[in-house]
Amino acid sequence: MLSLVIPVYKNEENPPRLFAALDAFAPTLSEPLEVVFVVDGSPDGSLRRLQEKLPSWRLPSQLIELSRNFGSFPAIAAGLAAVRGEYIAVIAADLQEPLELVAEFLRQLRSGVVDVVFGHRTGRADTRSSSDFFWRLYRRFVLPDIPPGGIDVFGCTRAVRDQVVAMREVNTNLIALLFWLGFRRGFVPYERRARLEGESAWTFGRRLRYALDSIFAFTDLPLRALLLIGAGGTTLAVVAGVTVFIAWMTGRIAVLGYTPLMLVITFFGGLTALGLGITGEYLWLTLQNTRGRPNYIVKSATIYDTSAQNSS
């Protein structure tokens, strides 16, 4: 069986087109298809629309409702924990990634050559320069194996899924975690489609939080950069201090300048604040993981099947 995990958040307008696409897609597969919807505390009518459709839908499915909005990656993790298939794929509810990607994921996974397959963007109809810029920097300084266009969707075997589910990290990047795990990788290029319904839930604040989590969870580069800047600044300060002192002792400077003094104080004051902020991010990440809180809480889970229906 192929299990397709679809996180749902503010997608009330998407289900009709999504169900039609899945109905047309399922017969093209050689394996039976299971669809796992994870409603991530969506404030709109997404849950209600799924509850109305799934009991009579011909495809086996699951509907998982989280107790609140935990974020896209925890929602995907909840879906991965519930899947029943030997092969798993993840895709967005807005269909900006074509379902043909899933078919190619399955083909590569069934070949036994790869364990995890990533769909990487070669272009996008919804141009977002900030996202492309982030992925270029992330590839340059954190994970060079990630393709330049970035990754949003993937497919994997159950063995890889078991390892992902066993990881209990919070505030992490699921894609980077898959790269960290290793395994044999495959890549499928595609062009991201334009959104046809609704608006993206990825606000600037969410993208910023995503970027920070992706960096602090997988590299100590900010700390090392801060260390180098601090060492360099301290060296320059010592050299400048000795130079000024010698000049003053030899009578070349009658009164020390106010402007240079203020510039030095401002620079090192800002550097200190930056250092505290970066260190604080790592401490907060450590605290979050030490607490041992779950990444998500399942409020309800229902299985809809043509042969049997079980609820919990």
Buried (B, 14 or more C-beta within 10 A) or exposed (E): BBBBBBBBBBBBBBBEBBBEBBEEBBEEBEBEBBBBBBBBBBEBBBBEBBBEBBEEBEBBBBBBBBEEBBBBBBBBBBBBBBBBBBBBBBBBBBBBBBBEBBBBBBBBBBEEEBBBBBBBBEEBEEEBEEBBEBBBEBBEEBBEEBBEBBBBBBBBBBEBBEBBBEBEBBBBBBBBBBBBBEBEBBEBBBEBBEBEBBEEBEEEEEBEEBBBBBBBBBBEEBBEEBEEEBEEBEEEEEEEEEEBEEEEEEEEBEEEEEEEEEEBEEEBEEBEEBBEEBEEBBEEBEEBBEEEEEBBEBEBBBBBEEEEEEEE
